[in-house]
Amino acid sequence: MLLTLTTTHQPATDLGHLLVKHPDRAHSFDVPVGTAHVFYPEAGEQRCTAALLLDVDPLRLAGAQGRGRGRQQAPTPDSFTLGRYVNDRPYAASSLLSSALSRVYRSALRGESRERPELARTPIPLEVRVPVLRCRGGAELAVRLFGPLGWAVTATPIPLDEQHPQWGDSRYVDLTLTGTNRVADALNHLYVLLPVLDDAKHYWVAPDEVDKLIRAGEGWLADHPERGVIIRRYLAHRRALAGLALARLAERQPADEPTAEPTGDGTTADEAAVEGGQVAARRAPLAARRREAVLGALVEAGASRVLDLGCGGGALLAALVGDRRFTEIVGTDVSAHALTLAARRLRLDRLPERQRDRIRLWQSALTYRDDRLRGYDAAVLMEVIEHVDPPRLPALEDAVFGHANPATVVVTTPNAEYNVRYEGLPAGRFRHADHRFEWTRAEFAAWVGRVTATYGYTAAISGIGDDDPEVGAPTQLAVLTRQETSR
């Protein structure tokens, strides 16, 4: 099976730096079902194409399928007596190609390039082609999945037999995507959506697949109009895992999006998310309740000039912009890509000038002092501190509480004790793959106490979400107020 990635960005051979594969030679990698090859059919200054060819060993594939028999969750094209030996798996793009892509383009998927770091963060013209893709749902589904991601999609059905057109089309399409995207985004789109279109995974789908999906879907899956289809198919129709994924994605869900969507079996995603003895209730998702609590704390503090530190894709910024009591709003993030997503969510290019003048987006790292952040009424660290390595927390504390020193700081973070209430989240695992820690209520209170004592603040701690009598609320909230003598 084959996948090609072409760019006309000049010099086009910079594609080799982004993929970390030199255009002047072929590269081979051993994978569980065969060998993956990367080579460049063309490599010029004007145009460069990288090809990923997966050569499947039928015996190794049959062995892998044999080991997984009896545990397959999704319909497969080889669900018949000789299916292990007679199937389309060596030829049609599927989760096999997706797994090979993650193996050979690991750095590129993360958006890392030692030689071209700026280019790795820059959208460039790209063309992707997958000549044979099993597409359960037809060409129209390919358009629905890739179109919202900024791709121009050409999905041409492949006839069963070119010599006999009256036989109709096969289940396969020849897929071409063209658009301007970061290489990392393009690869992550493919990594998730190729097995979704095939709707059959070649391996057992365990809970760690939720982490993979959330990581690869960062910045686009939460807002995708077909995210329900994507999540169900990627997770092989396992309701508990799909519910967990939807619950985690809800943290990035804009306030005006629906809170529940069909799962395909008559239930809603919210109901699926609370399987295992919890009561399904139709209420605002935790992400929306968190934003409401943060906004309430800011209003109570009388803040009008507000910093959203670590703003990500801009969910809280959108809520701040909708309230005219906030006259100056600044979103900061270490990721330029996240700021681009925030600008897109806020529709900055379409806002009236008066509205646009209220908003600023700055690239800034929270572990370094930044003079631009001084003098604001309030700062928000909403679901941010748990993404910082614990040894770096003192640097964040100094930069935010010591140097920026806003009058009010609002902090939210997960309550680790509540994790036992999440079906499908194994013991000891965090809610998000990028979390460096998750604190109990006592641990959070201890950290807040240390910060207040060091930097001259007072604090009030509470919870967000339904309060469980045994483990507390799912989210912890602290509102820290600067003492007048600390300035």
C-alpha angles and dihedrals in degrees: 000000000000140000124179129194118196132183135184093194107129124272083029093190087073083086086081091060092049093050093038089231119118113233093218096070143034121252127206130194131187112233129179095264101035141304130322118209128195118195139149117241087187130017115173137137092257101040135013131182127193117197126202111200119185113202106197119206104218093210093051090045092051090049092051091048091047092055090053098047115124092027102066111129103185134054110269134197091236100055096128135088098276094029093117089062105027112050145107096253097109092051113032122069111253142133086310090067091042091055092047090050091055090049100050100032098041096134093042091053088056091050093244125146121160094195099038108026094152092049090050088060093046127089110236133181110277139177121196124191130187106178096195120029125162103229115190100196097033135252091308091066091053089056092048092051102042100029097072089053092066098264126135100224128210111180110174116190113233113229119237089236125001090208091056108040090168088073089071132219129326125230090262132091136196102232126203124176123189127182148101112281142135111271089236091055092048092051093047091050089054094043091058103032103045093068089039091059091044089046093204127092122204094216139049112278108230129180091268087070087075089062091050092050095048092046095049092042094052110139098007116040097067091059098038113120090219097045092123091058092043095050096045094048096041090052093046094248094295102155098202093052092044090052092051091049092050091049091053093045090051088073087072096040117122114241095246096055122103115269096216136033133183117273095201098256101073097272128099129244089248090056092047090051093061101047119136103064101319119123116248109231129178103232139128111291117256092253091059092046090050092054091048091052092049092048090048091052091050093049092048089052090053092236120166102163107057137181120207100199114200090011096175113185093353106255093142092040089059090054092047092050090053092060114072092202087080105075099175122031125183124186119194132185136161089228118080088196091057090052090051089053090048091052089050093049091049091046089224092173090060101041120108112258093251091055094043091053090062092062133070129175116200132180107230139148116231093216093063130066113254118189091203090070096059123107102030126138095229144001128204126210099184111179090335112110094065089063091061121089107248094240088058096052094090088057090052091048091052093046095047107029099026106035106022089033100180119189091245132024120191116199129185127181137160120276104233092202090064093059091089087070093063112094111222096021106117119225112272094020123119125235092243130035091229096054112116093194142350118211133218117230091262092050092049091048090051092052092047090049092052092049094049092049093048101044104029102254134134120218144205118199125200141147136258122215131021111337111234111209091223106037105016129229122334094242130042121217129196125182110197118195122196116237111234093237092058095071 
